[in-house]
Amino acid sequence: MCERVDPLFVKSVMIPKEKCFTIQFGDSVEKALELLEHKQVDALPVLDGPNYVGIVTRFHIYRAYFDSGMEKQSFMQERIVAEVIKRRESVLQLDDVFEKALILLDDFPIIAVTEEDRFLGIVSRYDIVHQFKSAFGMERSGVRITFSSVETDGRIAKLADIIQKHHESVISLVTFDETDKLVRRIILKIEKREHLDRFLNELDASGFRVLHIAED
């Protein structure tokens, strides 16, 4: 019987608001920059009371400064965060699957998690990288096997049968759909054991083409 695995939701990996550094909509740009520098963070969620309205980064601040034509000190003290933020566009909800963050976290170091505009926390680029490492089993030693298979029904089930037959201990399994070639690329990481050659031979005999093997 297969173990039931729940989807990874945003609420499982987000940094809650109590642990986030934030700035208010009406605070000075100088205060925002000082917070960015002092806390050594790449971006700050901008709030209007408890509600999320956007993010601010060093880039946003300095771009607005160069465009303003003002003296630096005057700009920092007189301009408020509301004038330089990246307005709220993309946000995550607690029950969004984690994969959604992969799409939204493109040009920004953080994505806010909200509920009816109320700020709940963030997902950071670091969280994304950490989950990728977990998905590929990068934090555990083992044997990484890359192979391909013709894209037909039942191939993953066949692979599972072979793994079970040889009592292999799976660290990670990731597949990539290459539909233009009707081929699926699979990366399997297993614990290092004796008789790996028997496992590889059966993969080959079952139509799985081994492309690369590495031990790490």
SULRA-V229902 format. One record per run of one state. SS is the DSSP state (H for helix, E for strand, - for the rest). FROM is the first residue (numbers start at 0). TO is the last residue. If there is no record, write none. Layout:
SS_FROM_TO, SS_FROM_TO
//
This chain:
-_0_7, E_8_8, H_9_12, -_13_13, E_14_15, H_16_18, -_19_20, E_21_23, -_24_26, E_27_27, H_28_38, -_39_42, E_43_47, -_48_49, E_50_55, -_56_56, H_57_67, -_68_70, H_71_77, -_78_78, E_79_79, H_80_82, -_83_84, E_85_86, -_87_90, E_91_91, -_92_95, E_96_96, -_97_97, H_98_103, -_104_108, E_109_114, -_115_116, E_117_123, H_124_134, -_135_141, E_142_149, -_150_153, H_154_164, -_165_168, E_169_177, -_178_181, E_182_189, -_190_194, H_195_204, -_205_207, E_208_214, -_215_215
//
